[in-house]
Amino acid sequence: MGLLIALVGLTLLTLGRRLFWLFVGCVGFSLGFIYAEGLWSAPSYVISLAIAVLVGLAGALLALFLQRIAIALSGFCAGGFVMV
């Protein structure tokens, strides 16, 4: 998982603003995965992964259609994620 996070981070750093929707999707995926395992106590890893993918896709779609709101929400969530 650590290698995947490093690759996504490197991609976001190099491509920057052109792929901000990817950043929003990755933040949604990360938060969805953590909350699926922690808060909802998902019974299996596959269900946690499915919830994370759905939240990530929802974030990416939000970023494509409502850019200002998505950037604000993802920045807030990423900042909180890093602080925790």
C-alpha positions as CSV (number, residue, x, y, z in Angstrom):
1,M,0.0,0.0,0.0
2,G,2.9,2.4,0.8
3,L,4.3,2.0,-2.8
4,L,0.9,2.7,-4.3
5,I,0.6,5.9,-2.2
6,A,4.1,7.0,-3.2
7,L,3.3,6.5,-6.9
8,V,0.1,8.4,-6.7
9,G,1.9,11.2,-4.8
10,L,4.6,11.4,-7.4
11,T,2.1,11.5,-10.2
12,L,0.2,14.3,-8.6
13,L,3.4,16.3,-8.0
14,T,4.5,16.0,-11.6
15,L,1.2,16.6,-13.4
16,G,-0.2,19.2,-11.0
17,R,-3.3,21.1,-11.8
18,R,-4.2,19.1,-14.9
19,L,-5.1,16.1,-12.7
20,F,-6.6,17.7,-9.7
21,W,-9.6,15.4,-10.1
22,L,-7.2,12.5,-9.5
23,F,-6.1,14.1,-6.2
24,V,-9.7,14.5,-5.1
25,G,-10.4,10.9,-6.1
26,C,-7.3,9.6,-4.2
27,V,-8.3,11.6,-1.1
28,G,-11.8,10.1,-1.3
29,F,-10.4,6.6,-1.7
30,S,-8.1,7.0,1.3
31,L,-10.8,8.4,3.5
32,G,-13.4,5.8,2.3
33,F,-11.0,3.0,3.0
34,I,-10.1,4.2,6.5
35,Y,-13.7,4.9,7.5
36,A,-15.0,1.6,6.0
37,E,-12.5,-0.3,8.2
38,G,-12.7,1.9,11.3
39,L,-16.2,3.3,11.7
40,W,-18.4,0.8,9.9
41,S,-16.4,-2.3,10.8
42,A,-16.7,-3.8,7.3
43,P,-16.7,-7.6,7.6
44,S,-14.2,-8.1,4.8
45,Y,-11.4,-6.5,3.0
46,V,-13.3,-6.6,-0.3
47,I,-16.2,-4.7,1.1
48,S,-13.8,-2.0,2.5
49,L,-12.1,-1.8,-0.9
50,A,-15.5,-1.5,-2.7
51,I,-16.6,1.3,-0.4
52,A,-13.3,3.1,-0.9
53,V,-13.5,2.8,-4.7
54,L,-17.1,4.2,-4.6
55,V,-16.1,7.1,-2.4
56,G,-13.1,7.8,-4.6
57,L,-15.2,7.8,-7.8
58,A,-17.7,10.1,-6.2
59,G,-15.0,12.5,-5.3
60,A,-13.5,12.4,-8.8
61,L,-16.9,13.0,-10.4
62,L,-17.5,15.9,-7.9
63,A,-14.2,17.4,-9.0
64,L,-15.1,17.3,-12.6
65,F,-18.5,18.9,-12.2
66,L,-18.2,21.1,-9.2
67,Q,-14.5,22.2,-9.2
68,R,-14.4,24.9,-6.5
69,I,-16.4,22.8,-4.0
70,A,-14.4,19.7,-4.7
71,I,-11.1,21.5,-4.3
72,A,-12.1,23.0,-1.0
73,L,-13.5,19.7,0.4
74,S,-10.5,17.7,-0.7
75,G,-8.1,20.2,0.8
76,F,-9.9,20.1,4.0
77,C,-10.1,16.3,4.1
78,A,-6.4,15.9,3.1
79,G,-5.3,18.4,5.7
80,G,-7.3,16.6,8.4
81,F,-6.0,13.3,7.2
82,V,-2.4,14.5,7.4
83,M,-2.9,16.0,10.9
84,V,-4.3,12.8,12.3
